[in-house]
Amino acid sequence: MQQKFEFVRLVGEERRVGSKLANVSRHWQGKKERFLVISPHDDDAVLGAGLLIQLAKRENVPVHIMVVTDGSMGYCSIKERNTIIEIRRNETFECYQSLAVPKTNIVRLDFPDCQLTNFRGRSPVREFPIDDSRLAIGGFVGLQNTFTYYLRKIKPTQCFLPTHNDLHPDHLIVYEEFLISLFHSAGNIWPELGRPLRKVPYVNTYAVYCDFVAPPTLRMRTPLSLLDKKLKAITAFRSQRQISSLIENVRHCGPEEYIRSIDFKLYQPASYRNKFEKRETMIMR
């Protein structure tokens, strides 16, 4: 029976082991740490990172949950079709508050479910083809606009979102739009969305439907009590009967989760220079 906390991080050929996240982190910032967990749909974060959310609390790290879509396409009965958004809103708060995330730290962006392709980028409200001014911030609408605003407002040190190796189009779109928004948030662009971040947050991915695009870099194991709490939190989404197989996968896996860190490498021409220096040379004529 699992009754201890264990963290194993792989950094190249190095294997770091500790009893806290801080022990194995490459970039831990102490009291400045603040996590932002991005959830394309309201249940994604708890399915893929329900233990991580609890572990952050254990180390006194504030956690913010950002739910991107409104859940309008998630109805499993005709009678819920017109009320599913409100049902899922209530389920969202019940779920994450049960994991000790304050209600003020749970943000529902309410972009239309299964329609995110219409909200890529950023457009002036007056030019946007869809009349949905409720999504406007600073006179503009779009995922990049909203993500940039909340990144500057929350100022996370680390962000967690589903891997882009995913079947669900909403997950893929959120991944792509969020990553470019990270760079917007740290630049001087769009000043009406707040002051730029001093530093781009570190980015990590978790898995929900599909496997990671490459092996994960962090394994977290916890006492069974945290798994029980995660499973109970998932059951808050009573309306989402279609995720029963995902719940069984969580239960079967036991009290552990995996995370993959993402390293950004900006283009540096000098890094390729040595590959083209003089060696044995073949002259082509």
C-alpha positions, 0 to 999 in steps of 0.5 A: 500500500502506497503511503509515502510521497516520492518524486522522480525527475529525469534531467538528461541522464540524471535521475533526481529523487525527493519527497517534495516537488521542490527537491527535484525541480530545476527551477523552483522559486520558493515562495514565488511559486504559483501554478496555473493549470489550463483545462480545455474542458472543465474535467481535464485538469482533475483527470490529468493533474488531480494529484499535482493540484493537491501536491502543490497545496502540500508545498504551499504553492497557490494553484489557479485553474483556467477552464477554457470552454463552456461545456455546452457540447457535453450533454448526455441527455436531451433534457440537459441540452439547454442547461448543461453550461450551468450544470457544468459550471457548478460541477467545476467549482465543486470539483476543484474546491474539494481539492482546496483550490479557492473559488477565486482561483477558478476561472471559466473563460466560457469559449464555445465548446467544440468551436475553438477554431473560430477563436484563434488569434485576436480580433477587434470585437467590431470586426469579429464575425461572431457576435460574442462580445461577452468574451471581449477583453480590452476591445478584442476577442480571441484565445490569444487575447484572453490567454495573454490577459490572464497570464499577465494577471495571474503571473504564474511561474509554472503552467500545466496543460494537456499534451498536444499529442491528443485526439481532441481538437480543443486540446490541440488548439488550446496548446497552440494558442496558449504557447504563443500567448506565453511569448505575447505575455512577456513582451510589450505588445497589447499594453491594454491587457496588463503589464508584461511578465518579467519572465516567461513561465516554465511549461509542462504537459499532462496527459488526458486522452492520449499518450505524451508525444515523448516520455514524461520527465516527472513521476509523482507518487502519493499516499492512496488518500490523495488518489481517493480524493482525486477520484471523489473530485472527478465524480463531481462531474456527474453530468459527464457519464462519457468519461467513465473509461477515463475514471477507470484508467485513473483508478487502475493507475493508482496514486501516481501521475506523470508530467513532461516539461517543455523546453523552448529553444529559440533560433540561434544561428550560432548554435549550428556554426561548428557543424559546418567548420572545416573537416574532411572536405569534398569539393563538388564541381 
